[in-house]
Amino acid sequence: MTFTRRTLLGGAFLAAASAIIPALAAKPLVIGFSQVGAESEWRTANTRSVKDAAKKEGITLKFADAQQRQENQVKAIRSFIAQRVDVIAFSPVVESGWETVLREAKAARIPVVLTDRAVSVSDPTLYASFIGSDFVEEGRRAARWLVERAKKAPGRTFNIVELQGTVGSAPAIDRKAGFQEVIASHPTLKIVRSQTGDFTRAKGKEVMEAFLKAQGKNIDVLYAHNDDMAIGAIQAIEEAGLKPGKDILVISIDGVKGAFQAMVAGKLNVTVECSPLLGPQLMALARDVAAGKPVAKRITVQEGVFPAEVAARELPHRKY
């Protein structure tokens, strides 16, 4: 058989091409992820879950901490667009104000996935999917627990103070709405004061101190939109010479280890679960979205309610 120079060159080209094609096919998925911040135990666990899942799946994760500032998230998303990532995922600081930057992502043909928190936009096609909890239902669950507890003292009025989450954020809006929806039909359950604690322990303590000064001992229930604020408020209650969990019932949301420890100590009465362990589901969703596969517009995580009575049994099994 006679080999020409052209044949040899063609063979070399095919060999080179066969080496390049698998390399291109093996190119890792690149996700740009903008996190709200590190304001709570829940958020820290959520970040860890996302980073660990990306590493396990061989996905390149470009991570940005917004430090609870929307302008930082907008800058991060624009940076991800400029870097031509495959998918953008973010947990929005607040619900509104995303139209412009999400239209920029759509124009660049980069799909967007919302995690943990939703956005309010006029065009639902600006994001591919949302994965997270049903915050309204969490508020309802917190209120239902209180309704059942109140049944043990028929006719008694319960004065409630509320520590809201970050103003304008989806969990703050929805957890308030769900709680109010349920207590609206129970006139003995009254919210007497409500203020943001910004989802942090320090702010939760500060605002609870103000509540105690304003209301004196006329507080029967604390409803906190997250465990960290509740734990901060517990400090304020103790410093005021009262017993949290007894003199003031304490209800919160998230289900972090700190809340279970507080329940074991008798200082917190119930926590409504909101799982931060979204990493594995987010990675699977991002792969499907990047591949153009059809996905559900909303993926809701299944969660429970943990009263103090089960805290000691459940605490060893908590992963966050």
KAZI-V631978 format. One record per residue. N is the residue number from 1. RES is the residue in one small letter. PHI is phi in whole degrees, 0 to 359 (* if undefined). NEAR is the number of other ideal C-beta (glycine too) atoms within 8 Angstrom. D_FIRST is the distance of its C-alpha to the first C-alpha in Angstrom with 1 decimal. Layout:
n = <N	N>
res = <RES	RES>
phi = <PHI	PHI>
near = <NEAR	NEAR>
d_first = <D_FIRST	D_FIRST>
This chain:
n = <1	2	3	4	5	6	7	8	9	10	11	12	13	14	15	16	17	18	19	20	21	22	23	24	25	26	27	28	29	30	31	32	33	34	35	36	37	38	39	40	41	42	43	44	45	46	47	48	49	50	51	52	53	54	55	56	57	58	59	60	61	62	63	64	65	66	67	68	69	70	71	72	73	74	75	76	77	78	79	80	81	82	83	84	85	86	87	88	89	90	91	92	93	94	95	96	97	98	99	100	101	102	103	104	105	106	107	108	109	110	111	112	113	114	115	116	117	118	119	120	121	122	123	124	125	126	127	128	129	130	131	132	133	134	135	136	137	138	139	140	141	142	143	144	145	146	147	148	149	150	151	152	153	154	155	156	157	158	159	160	161	162	163	164	165	166	167	168	169	170	171	172	173	174	175	176	177	178	179	180	181	182	183	184	185	186	187	188	189	190	191	192	193	194	195	196	197	198	199	200	201	202	203	204	205	206	207	208	209	210	211	212	213	214	215	216	217	218	219	220	221	222	223	224	225	226	227	228	229	230	231	232	233	234	235	236	237	238	239	240	241	242	243	244	245	246	247	248	249	250	251	252	253	254	255	256	257	258	259	260	261	262	263	264	265	266	267	268	269	270	271	272	273	274	275	276	277	278	279	280	281	282	283	284	285	286	287	288	289	290	291	292	293	294	295	296	297	298	299	300	301	302	303	304	305	306	307	308	309	310	311	312	313	314	315	316	317	318	319	320>
res = <m	t	f	t	r	r	t	l	l	g	g	a	f	l	a	a	a	s	a	i	i	p	a	l	a	a	k	p	l	v	i	g	f	s	q	v	g	a	e	s	e	w	r	t	a	n	t	r	s	v	k	d	a	a	k	k	e	g	i	t	l	k	f	a	d	a	q	q	r	q	e	n	q	v	k	a	i	r	s	f	i	a	q	r	v	d	v	i	a	f	s	p	v	v	e	s	g	w	e	t	v	l	r	e	a	k	a	a	r	i	p	v	v	l	t	d	r	a	v	s	v	s	d	p	t	l	y	a	s	f	i	g	s	d	f	v	e	e	g	r	r	a	a	r	w	l	v	e	r	a	k	k	a	p	g	r	t	f	n	i	v	e	l	q	g	t	v	g	s	a	p	a	i	d	r	k	a	g	f	q	e	v	i	a	s	h	p	t	l	k	i	v	r	s	q	t	g	d	f	t	r	a	k	g	k	e	v	m	e	a	f	l	k	a	q	g	k	n	i	d	v	l	y	a	h	n	d	d	m	a	i	g	a	i	q	a	i	e	e	a	g	l	k	p	g	k	d	i	l	v	i	s	i	d	g	v	k	g	a	f	q	a	m	v	a	g	k	l	n	v	t	v	e	c	s	p	l	l	g	p	q	l	m	a	l	a	r	d	v	a	a	g	k	p	v	a	k	r	i	t	v	q	e	g	v	f	p	a	e	v	a	a	r	e	l	p	h	r	k	y>
phi = <*	262	257	266	298	294	297	297	296	297	296	295	296	296	296	294	296	295	279	286	302	297	295	294	297	273	303	291	294	245	244	264	238	253	266	304	169	220	280	206	302	301	294	298	294	296	299	299	298	294	295	295	294	297	297	297	273	71	261	280	250	261	256	225	264	278	52	62	236	299	298	291	291	299	299	296	296	294	294	297	297	297	277	58	294	280	217	251	233	203	253	294	300	227	281	259	90	250	308	298	291	289	292	295	294	296	297	276	60	250	292	241	242	266	239	69	237	265	235	250	226	283	241	294	281	289	224	278	197	238	234	168	265	266	294	296	295	299	298	298	297	298	291	297	299	294	302	295	294	295	297	284	228	302	88	282	269	250	275	249	251	239	261	278	281	305	303	87	278	301	295	294	297	284	293	292	298	296	295	295	303	284	285	302	266	231	298	278	254	233	278	264	212	212	207	287	245	58	68	247	296	299	290	299	296	300	290	296	300	293	301	295	293	283	258	63	267	271	236	255	219	249	248	251	288	206	295	298	296	297	294	297	294	302	301	296	297	295	293	274	83	250	255	295	92	236	294	231	291	240	241	215	228	142	84	279	303	302	291	294	296	294	292	300	281	80	255	223	264	198	230	264	291	217	288	270	278	266	307	301	294	295	296	296	295	297	298	295	296	296	276	79	282	291	227	292	291	224	242	259	280	275	217	231	237	237	282	302	298	254	300	298	288	275	308	298	261	288	260	210>
near = <2	3	5	6	5	6	8	9	8	8	8	8	8	8	8	8	8	8	8	8	8	8	8	7	6	6	5	7	10	11	16	15	12	14	15	12	10	8	10	14	12	14	14	9	13	15	11	9	14	16	11	9	13	13	9	7	8	5	13	8	10	11	9	13	8	14	6	9	8	10	6	12	15	9	8	13	16	10	10	15	13	6	9	6	12	8	15	16	13	13	10	15	12	11	11	7	5	11	10	6	10	14	10	11	15	11	6	8	5	13	11	14	16	16	13	12	13	9	12	6	10	3	7	6	5	12	13	7	13	11	14	12	11	7	13	11	9	17	18	12	11	17	15	9	14	16	12	7	9	12	7	5	6	5	4	7	7	12	11	15	15	14	16	12	13	11	7	9	14	12	15	14	11	13	17	13	10	17	14	11	11	13	14	6	4	9	4	9	13	10	10	9	9	7	10	11	18	9	14	12	10	7	13	18	12	11	14	16	11	9	12	13	7	7	12	7	6	7	14	9	14	17	14	16	16	14	19	17	19	19	14	17	18	13	9	14	16	11	7	8	4	10	9	15	13	6	7	13	11	17	15	17	15	16	15	15	9	10	15	15	9	16	17	10	7	7	11	17	11	13	17	16	10	13	10	12	10	15	14	10	10	14	13	8	13	15	10	9	14	10	6	4	6	2	10	5	6	7	11	7	10	3	10	5	9	13	10	11	4	8	12	6	5	10	11	4	5	10	5	11>
d_first = <0.0	3.8	6.6	9.9	13.3	14.2	11.5	12.7	16.3	16.0	14.9	17.8	20.1	19.5	20.1	23.2	24.4	24.2	26.3	28.8	29.4	30.9	32.9	34.4	35.1	36.9	39.1	42.7	45.3	47.9	51.6	54.4	57.6	61.1	63.8	67.5	68.5	69.7	73.2	73.5	72.3	70.6	68.6	67.5	66.3	64.5	62.6	61.6	60.4	58.2	56.7	56.1	54.4	52.1	51.1	50.5	48.4	46.3	47.7	48.5	52.2	53.9	57.6	60.7	64.3	66.7	69.8	71.5	71.3	69.8	69.0	66.8	64.8	64.4	63.0	60.6	59.3	58.8	57.0	54.7	54.1	53.2	50.8	49.1	49.5	48.2	51.6	55.2	57.7	61.3	64.7	67.1	70.2	72.2	71.6	72.1	70.6	66.9	66.3	65.1	62.6	61.2	60.7	58.7	56.5	56.1	55.2	52.5	51.2	51.9	53.5	56.7	58.0	61.7	62.6	66.1	68.0	67.8	68.3	70.4	68.5	69.0	65.4	64.1	60.5	60.6	59.6	57.3	59.4	62.2	62.2	65.5	69.0	71.6	74.2	76.9	76.7	77.0	80.2	81.5	80.8	82.8	85.7	85.7	86.1	89.1	90.6	90.5	92.0	94.7	95.8	97.3	99.8	100.9	102.6	101.6	100.1	97.0	96.5	92.8	91.3	87.7	85.2	82.6	79.0	77.7	79.3	77.0	74.5	73.4	74.6	78.0	78.5	77.4	79.0	82.3	82.0	81.3	84.1	86.6	85.6	86.7	89.9	91.1	92.6	94.3	97.2	98.0	94.7	95.0	92.7	95.3	92.9	89.2	87.3	83.8	82.9	79.4	77.8	78.7	81.1	83.0	83.7	84.5	87.1	88.5	88.9	90.4	93.0	94.0	94.2	96.5	98.7	99.1	99.6	101.2	101.1	100.6	96.9	96.0	92.2	89.4	86.3	83.4	80.1	78.2	78.9	78.8	81.7	83.6	83.2	84.5	87.4	88.3	89.0	91.3	93.1	93.7	95.0	97.4	98.9	97.5	95.3	91.9	91.1	94.8	97.0	94.1	91.4	87.9	85.1	81.6	78.0	74.7	75.0	74.0	75.0	77.9	79.4	79.2	80.8	83.6	84.2	84.4	87.0	88.9	88.5	86.2	86.7	83.4	80.0	77.8	74.1	71.6	68.3	66.3	63.3	61.2	58.1	55.9	56.8	56.3	52.7	51.8	53.5	51.8	48.3	49.3	50.8	47.8	45.5	47.8	49.1	52.6	55.2	59.0	61.1	63.3	62.6	65.8	66.0	68.2	71.1	74.5	78.0	79.3	83.1	84.6	85.3	81.7	80.7	81.1	79.0	76.2	76.1	73.9	71.2	71.0	67.7	69.1>
